Amino acid sequence: MIRAEWQVAPTLHPWDTILVVQRGADGRLAVLPRWPEDLLPPLPAGARYAPEGRIRQVPVRGRERRVLAAEVPW
């Protein structure tokens, strides 16, 4: 989905930089406080999911903002 919308190739990122978000019933995105083991594979040995330390206060560019605000079929 991101590849098609942003027209970029997929990239690899270290585990300590990943955030998992979920769209709520109200349509807003929220960062999940815990790794969703029921939705995603388990983290590799030694990896830790700590989203509160990964969020940067940097404005989102226009193209990314449009993608994040769009209706997602899932």
N, C-alpha and C positions, 0 to 999 in steps of 0.2 A: 504494500500500500504506500509506504513512504517513498519507495523508489519511483513509483509511477507519478505520484503527486509532486514530488520535489525534483524529479528528473535527475537523480544522482545515483551513482553506483553504491552498493552496500559497502559499509566499512566495518571493521572490527574494533571493538573497544574493550579496554580492561574491565574486569568485573567490578572494580572499585569506582567506576564512573557511571554505572547503569542505574537508572531510575525506572520503576514500573509505575505506570499511571493507569487509571481506570475511569471511564466515563460513567457518571452517576445518572440516576433517573432524571435529574434536572438538566442533564446535558453538559454539566461542568466536569472538567478533568480534575482528578485528585491523585496525589502521589500516595501509593500504598505504603503503609508504615512497616509491613513485613513482607518477605518474599512469598509470593503466592504459589506454594508448592502444589496446589490442586490445579493450577493453570499452566505452570512452567516447569521444566525439568529442575531437579535439585541443583543447588549451587555446587560447584566443584569443591573438592577438599581444600580447606584453608581460605576459601572466599567468604566474604562477609557482606551482607546487604545492610547498609547504613545510609538511608536516603537523606536524613537530616543534614549530613555533612557534605552532600553532593550538589546542593542547589546553589546556583550562583544568581545574584541579583543583576542580571544583564537583560536589557530589553530584547524582546523577540522581534525579529525582522518581519516585514510585511508578508512575504511569501509563506513563511513558517506559521505566522499567526492565522492566515487564511486556511491552511491545512488543519491546524488544531481546532479551528472554529467550525469546520465543515461537519456535516452529518456523516457518521461512519456506519457502514452496514453491519458491523458486529457489535 
